[in-house]
Amino acid sequence: MTDKHDQDERPLTLREMLRSVLAAAFGVQSSKQRARDFSRGKPSHFIILGVLFTLAFVLVLVAVTKLVLHFAAP
């Protein structure tokens, strides 16, 4: 029983934070996971990951748009 309690107290791993950021970005975060994030995660880590995800998403959109316009031009 101590293992379960220790697991609930440990900080989130990078993988868990990435999954949470992606789930939140797509709007599919469960209330259980959100409660876990608020109890075990650091806000600064989520802010940094959220900004990085947003930047990567925008850069991918710009690249895809440029690619499509390049091939669509006569």
NUZADO-75919 format. One record per residue (C-alpha): x, y, z negated. Coordinates in steps of 0.2 Angstrom, whole numbers. Example, Ala and Ser with C-alpha at 12.3 -4.5 7.8 and 13.67 -1.06 7.14 Angstrom:
# NUZADO-75919
px / py / pz
62 / -22 / -39
68 / -5 / -36
END
This chain:
# NUZADO-75919
px / py / pz
0 / 0 / 0
15 / 12 / -3
19 / 10 / 16
3 / 16 / 21
4 / 31 / 9
22 / 35 / 15
16 / 34 / 33
3 / 47 / 30
16 / 59 / 22
29 / 58 / 36
31 / 72 / 48
24 / 69 / 66
36 / 62 / 79
40 / 71 / 95
29 / 58 / 105
14 / 61 / 93
16 / 79 / 95
17 / 78 / 114
1 / 67 / 114
-8 / 79 / 104
-3 / 94 / 115
-8 / 85 / 130
-25 / 79 / 123
-28 / 97 / 117
-24 / 104 / 134
-37 / 92 / 142
-50 / 94 / 129
-50 / 76 / 123
-42 / 77 / 106
-52 / 67 / 93
-56 / 74 / 76
-46 / 61 / 67
-30 / 65 / 77
-34 / 84 / 75
-35 / 81 / 56
-18 / 72 / 56
-10 / 86 / 66
-16 / 99 / 53
-10 / 89 / 38
7 / 82 / 45
12 / 94 / 59
21 / 111 / 59
12 / 125 / 68
28 / 131 / 75
32 / 114 / 84
14 / 114 / 92
16 / 132 / 97
33 / 129 / 106
27 / 113 / 114
11 / 122 / 120
21 / 136 / 128
32 / 124 / 136
18 / 113 / 143
9 / 129 / 149
25 / 135 / 158
28 / 118 / 166
10 / 117 / 171
11 / 134 / 180
27 / 130 / 188
20 / 114 / 195
5 / 124 / 202
16 / 137 / 210
27 / 123 / 218
12 / 113 / 224
4 / 129 / 231
20 / 134 / 240
21 / 117 / 247
4 / 116 / 254
5 / 134 / 261
22 / 129 / 269
14 / 114 / 278
-2 / 123 / 282
6 / 137 / 291
6 / 136 / 310
END
